[in-house]
């Protein structure tokens, strides 16, 4: 058969110069190389999957710790949200009802676990300031947030890749030192301040945005 003829051709032949094997040994070496590459690909896939799972776990742990610490800090700050909510209608009976409604009549860690259980389902409670649903306020601003995020993701590579190529090609030159100064200056400036300045210049002065 064709397979048998191919194997015969592959396995026949005399050793080459310098002790190198013939086609048969070359075929075995090729098979070993393919097997090593396949194993490397499989190991790489497992490594990537492990890294993704680990990063996801670290992200969840970070969110949990951050929310726990912030919740504790809010309880340590002087003041009572129930008093703020009642305003001039403050009296002991209404204060007790408001504290029960806001979950302030239990220890802060118990209140945190109650909040966390609701937050997992998407219910973040009501704002102490506006009294509106936090989930509703997030949903009303989600479209603008996604628009800004996607815009930043697109603008980053468009500006970053050419700038990186320019910096890499100008290493050791005077222009390279200029790029280094520009990058160091950009990294040293506060991001929120740069954003405000760009908004003032591009949106208000140049009317670059609709």
Sine and cosine of phi, psi and omega as CSV:
sin_phi,cos_phi,sin_psi,cos_psi,sin_omega,cos_omega
0.00,0.00,0.17,-0.99,-0.01,-1.00
-0.88,0.47,-0.63,0.77,0.00,-1.00
-0.89,0.45,-0.68,0.73,0.00,-1.00
-0.90,0.44,-0.67,0.74,0.02,-1.00
-0.89,0.45,-0.65,0.76,0.02,-1.00
-0.89,0.45,-0.68,0.73,0.03,-1.00
-0.90,0.43,-0.62,0.79,0.00,-1.00
-0.90,0.43,-0.70,0.72,0.04,-1.00
-0.89,0.46,-0.61,0.79,-0.05,-1.00
-0.93,0.35,-0.61,0.79,-0.14,-0.99
-1.00,-0.05,-0.12,0.99,0.00,-1.00
-0.99,-0.12,0.32,-0.95,0.04,-1.00
0.78,-0.62,0.42,-0.91,-0.02,-1.00
-1.00,-0.09,0.43,-0.90,0.08,-1.00
-0.85,0.52,0.59,-0.81,-0.02,-1.00
-1.00,0.10,-0.23,-0.97,-0.04,-1.00
-0.96,0.28,0.46,-0.89,0.06,-1.00
0.92,0.38,0.36,0.93,0.04,-1.00
0.99,0.15,0.11,0.99,0.01,-1.00
-0.94,0.33,0.57,-0.82,-0.01,-1.00
-0.97,0.25,0.25,-0.97,0.02,-1.00
-0.99,0.11,-0.31,-0.95,-0.01,-1.00
-0.85,0.52,-0.54,0.84,0.01,-1.00
-0.89,0.45,-0.74,0.68,0.01,-1.00
-0.93,0.37,-0.58,0.82,0.05,-1.00
-0.90,0.44,-0.62,0.78,0.04,-1.00
-0.91,0.42,-0.66,0.76,0.04,-1.00
-0.90,0.43,-0.66,0.75,0.03,-1.00
-0.89,0.46,-0.62,0.78,0.03,-1.00
-0.90,0.43,-0.66,0.75,0.03,-1.00
-0.90,0.44,-0.66,0.75,0.03,-1.00
-0.89,0.45,-0.66,0.75,0.01,-1.00
-0.88,0.47,-0.68,0.73,0.03,-1.00
-0.90,0.44,-0.64,0.77,0.02,-1.00
-0.91,0.42,-0.64,0.76,0.03,-1.00
-0.90,0.43,-0.66,0.75,0.02,-1.00
-0.91,0.42,-0.66,0.75,0.02,-1.00
-0.88,0.47,-0.68,0.73,0.03,-1.00
-0.91,0.42,-0.60,0.80,0.02,-1.00
-0.92,0.40,-0.65,0.76,0.05,-1.00
-0.89,0.46,-0.67,0.74,0.01,-1.00
-0.89,0.45,-0.68,0.73,0.03,-1.00
-0.91,0.41,-0.61,0.79,0.03,-1.00
-0.90,0.44,-0.66,0.75,0.04,-1.00
-0.88,0.47,-0.67,0.74,0.04,-1.00
-0.90,0.43,-0.61,0.79,0.02,-1.00
-0.91,0.42,-0.68,0.73,0.02,-1.00
-0.90,0.44,-0.70,0.71,0.02,-1.00
-0.88,0.48,-0.67,0.74,0.04,-1.00
-0.89,0.46,-0.65,0.76,0.01,-1.00
-0.91,0.42,-0.67,0.74,0.01,-1.00
-0.90,0.45,-0.70,0.71,0.02,-1.00
-0.89,0.46,-0.66,0.75,-0.01,-1.00
-0.91,0.42,-0.69,0.72,0.02,-1.00
-0.89,0.45,-0.64,0.77,0.02,-1.00
-0.89,0.45,-0.67,0.74,0.04,-1.00
-0.90,0.44,-0.65,0.76,0.04,-1.00
-0.90,0.44,-0.63,0.78,0.02,-1.00
-0.90,0.45,-0.71,0.70,0.02,-1.00
-0.89,0.47,-0.68,0.73,0.02,-1.00
-0.89,0.45,-0.63,0.78,0.02,-1.00
-0.90,0.43,-0.69,0.73,0.02,-1.00
-0.89,0.45,-0.67,0.75,0.00,-1.00
-0.89,0.45,-0.75,0.66,-0.03,-1.00
-0.90,0.43,-0.68,0.73,-0.01,-1.00
-0.89,0.45,-0.70,0.72,0.01,-1.00
-0.91,0.42,-0.62,0.79,0.01,-1.00
-0.90,0.43,-0.71,0.70,-0.02,-1.00
-0.92,0.40,-0.69,0.72,0.00,-1.00
-0.90,0.43,-0.62,0.78,0.03,-1.00
-0.90,0.44,-0.66,0.75,0.03,-1.00
-0.92,0.40,-0.64,0.77,0.00,-1.00
-0.90,0.44,-0.65,0.76,0.02,-1.00
-0.87,0.49,-0.57,0.82,0.02,-1.00
-0.97,0.23,-0.43,0.90,0.03,-1.00
-0.98,0.19,-0.36,0.93,0.02,-1.00
-0.93,0.37,0.74,-0.68,0.03,-1.00
-0.87,0.48,0.59,-0.81,0.02,-1.00
0.82,-0.57,0.31,-0.95,-0.03,-1.00
-0.74,-0.67,0.91,-0.42,0.01,-1.00
-0.87,0.50,-0.49,0.87,0.02,-1.00
-0.91,0.41,-0.63,0.78,0.05,-1.00
-0.90,0.43,-0.65,0.76,0.04,-1.00
-0.89,0.45,-0.62,0.79,-0.02,-1.00
-0.94,0.33,-0.62,0.79,-0.05,-1.00
-0.97,0.25,-0.61,0.79,0.00,-1.00
0.91,0.41,-0.82,-0.57,-0.05,-1.00
-0.97,0.23,-0.18,0.98,-0.01,-1.00
-1.00,0.02,0.36,0.93,-0.10,-0.99
-0.95,0.32,0.80,-0.59,0.18,-0.98
-0.42,-0.91,0.33,-0.94,-0.11,-0.99
-0.83,0.55,-0.63,0.78,-0.04,-1.00
-0.93,0.37,-0.74,0.68,0.02,-1.00
-0.91,0.41,-0.55,0.84,0.02,-1.00
-0.91,0.42,-0.66,0.75,0.03,-1.00
-0.90,0.43,-0.65,0.76,0.02,-1.00
-0.91,0.41,-0.67,0.74,0.00,-1.00
-0.92,0.40,-0.64,0.77,0.02,-1.00
-0.91,0.41,-0.60,0.80,0.05,-1.00
-0.92,0.38,-0.65,0.76,0.00,-1.00
-0.92,0.40,-0.60,0.80,-0.01,-1.00
-1.00,0.05,-0.05,1.00,0.00,-1.00
0.97,0.24,0.44,0.90,-0.03,-1.00
-1.00,-0.07,-0.01,1.00,-0.02,-1.00
-1.00,-0.03,0.12,0.99,0.03,-1.00
-0.82,-0.58,0.31,-0.95,0.05,-1.00
-0.83,0.56,0.47,-0.88,-0.12,-0.99
-0.89,0.45,-0.56,0.83,-0.01,-1.00
-0.95,0.33,-0.54,0.84,0.09,-1.00
-0.93,0.37,-0.67,0.74,0.05,-1.00
-0.89,0.46,-0.57,0.82,0.02,-1.00
-0.90,0.43,-0.69,0.72,-0.01,-1.00
-0.90,0.43,-0.59,0.81,0.08,-1.00
-0.90,0.44,-0.71,0.70,0.00,-1.00
-0.89,0.45,-0.67,0.75,-0.02,-1.00
-0.90,0.44,-0.65,0.76,0.03,-1.00
-0.88,0.47,-0.62,0.78,0.05,-1.00
-0.97,0.26,-0.58,0.82,-0.04,-1.00
-0.91,0.42,-0.57,0.82,0.01,-1.00
-0.88,0.48,-0.53,0.85,0.02,-1.00
-1.00,0.04,0.04,1.00,0.02,-1.00
1.00,-0.08,0.09,1.00,0.02,-1.00
-0.98,-0.22,0.97,-0.25,-0.03,-1.00
-0.99,-0.11,0.17,0.99,0.03,-1.00
0.99,0.16,-0.26,-0.97,-0.02,-1.00
-0.94,-0.35,0.47,-0.88,0.02,-1.00
-0.95,0.30,0.69,-0.73,0.08,-1.00
-0.92,0.39,-0.44,0.90,-0.07,-1.00
-1.00,0.09,-0.81,0.58,-0.08,-1.00
-1.00,-0.08,-0.35,0.94,-0.06,-1.00
0.98,0.21,0.02,1.00,-0.01,-1.00
-1.00,0.02,0.28,-0.96,0.01,-1.00
-0.92,0.40,0.77,-0.64,0.03,-1.00
-0.91,0.41,-0.64,0.77,0.03,-1.00
-0.88,0.48,-0.66,0.75,0.03,-1.00
-0.91,0.42,-0.64,0.77,0.02,-1.00
-0.92,0.39,-0.61,0.79,0.06,-1.00
-0.91,0.42,-0.67,0.74,-0.02,-1.00
-0.90,0.43,-0.59,0.80,-0.02,-1.00
-0.93,0.37,-0.38,0.92,-0.01,-1.00
-0.94,-0.34,0.11,0.99,-0.08,-1.00
-0.93,0.37,-0.62,0.78,-0.03,-1.00
-0.88,0.47,-0.71,0.70,0.01,-1.00
-0.91,0.42,-0.60,0.80,0.01,-1.00
-0.91,0.42,-0.69,0.72,0.03,-1.00
-0.90,0.43,-0.64,0.77,0.02,-1.00
-0.88,0.48,-0.70,0.72,0.03,-1.00
-0.92,0.40,-0.66,0.76,0.00,-1.00
-0.90,0.44,-0.73,0.69,0.01,-1.00
-0.91,0.43,-0.64,0.77,0.05,-1.00
-0.88,0.48,-0.66,0.75,0.04,-1.00
-0.91,0.42,-0.62,0.78,0.02,-1.00
-0.90,0.43,-0.60,0.80,-0.01,-1.00
-0.97,0.23,-0.64,0.76,-0.05,-1.00
-0.94,0.33,-0.56,0.83,-0.03,-1.00
-0.82,0.57,-0.84,0.55,0.02,-1.00
-0.91,0.42,-0.57,0.82,-0.03,-1.00
-0.89,0.46,-0.64,0.76,0.02,-1.00
-1.00,0.00,-0.55,0.83,-0.12,-0.99
-0.96,0.28,-0.65,0.76,-0.05,-1.00
-0.91,0.41,-0.76,0.65,0.06,-1.00
-0.88,0.47,-0.62,0.79,0.03,-1.00
-0.90,0.43,-0.66,0.75,0.04,-1.00
-0.89,0.45,-0.66,0.75,0.04,-1.00
-0.90,0.43,-0.64,0.77,0.02,-1.00
-0.91,0.41,-0.66,0.75,0.03,-1.00
-0.91,0.41,-0.68,0.73,-0.01,-1.00
-0.91,0.41,-0.58,0.81,-0.02,-1.00
-0.99,0.17,-0.23,0.97,-0.04,-1.00
-0.95,-0.31,0.31,0.95,0.03,-1.00
-0.90,0.44,0.72,-0.70,0.01,-1.00
1.00,0.06,-0.10,1.00,0.01,-1.00
-0.97,-0.23,0.12,-0.99,0.04,-1.00
-0.91,0.41,-0.64,0.77,0.02,-1.00
-0.90,0.44,-0.51,0.86,0.05,-1.00
-0.90,0.43,-0.66,0.76,0.06,-1.00
-0.90,0.43,-0.59,0.81,0.06,-1.00
-0.90,0.44,-0.66,0.75,0.07,-1.00
-0.88,0.47,-0.65,0.76,0.01,-1.00
-0.88,0.48,-0.68,0.73,0.02,-1.00
-0.90,0.43,-0.67,0.75,0.00,-1.00
-0.90,0.43,-0.68,0.73,0.01,-1.00
-0.91,0.41,-0.69,0.72,0.02,-1.00
-0.89,0.45,-0.63,0.78,0.03,-1.00
-0.91,0.42,-0.69,0.72,0.01,-1.00
-0.89,0.46,-0.63,0.78,0.01,-1.00
-0.95,0.31,-0.43,0.90,-0.01,-1.00
-0.99,0.12,-0.31,0.95,-0.02,-1.00
-0.99,0.16,0.64,-0.77,0.06,-1.00
-0.89,0.45,0.71,-0.71,-0.06,-1.00
-0.90,0.44,-0.66,0.75,-0.05,-1.00
-0.91,0.41,-0.57,0.82,0.01,-1.00
-0.93,0.36,-0.68,0.73,0.05,-1.00
-0.87,0.49,-0.65,0.76,0.01,-1.00
-0.89,0.45,-0.68,0.74,0.02,-1.00
-0.90,0.43,-0.67,0.74,0.00,-1.00
-0.90,0.43,-0.69,0.73,0.03,-1.00
-0.90,0.44,-0.61,0.79,0.05,-1.00
-0.90,0.45,-0.69,0.72,0.00,-1.00
-0.90,0.43,-0.70,0.72,-0.07,-1.00
-0.96,0.28,-0.77,0.64,-0.11,-0.99
-0.98,0.22,-0.67,0.74,-0.10,-1.00
-1.00,0.09,-0.71,0.70,-0.11,-0.99
-1.00,0.01,-0.69,0.73,-0.06,-1.00
-1.00,0.09,-0.73,0.69,-0.05,-1.00
-1.00,-0.07,-0.21,0.98,0.00,-1.00
0.80,0.60,0.72,0.70,-0.02,-1.00
-0.99,0.17,-0.25,0.97,-0.01,-1.00
-0.92,-0.40,0.51,-0.86,0.01,-1.00
-0.94,0.35,0.00,0.00,0.00,0.00
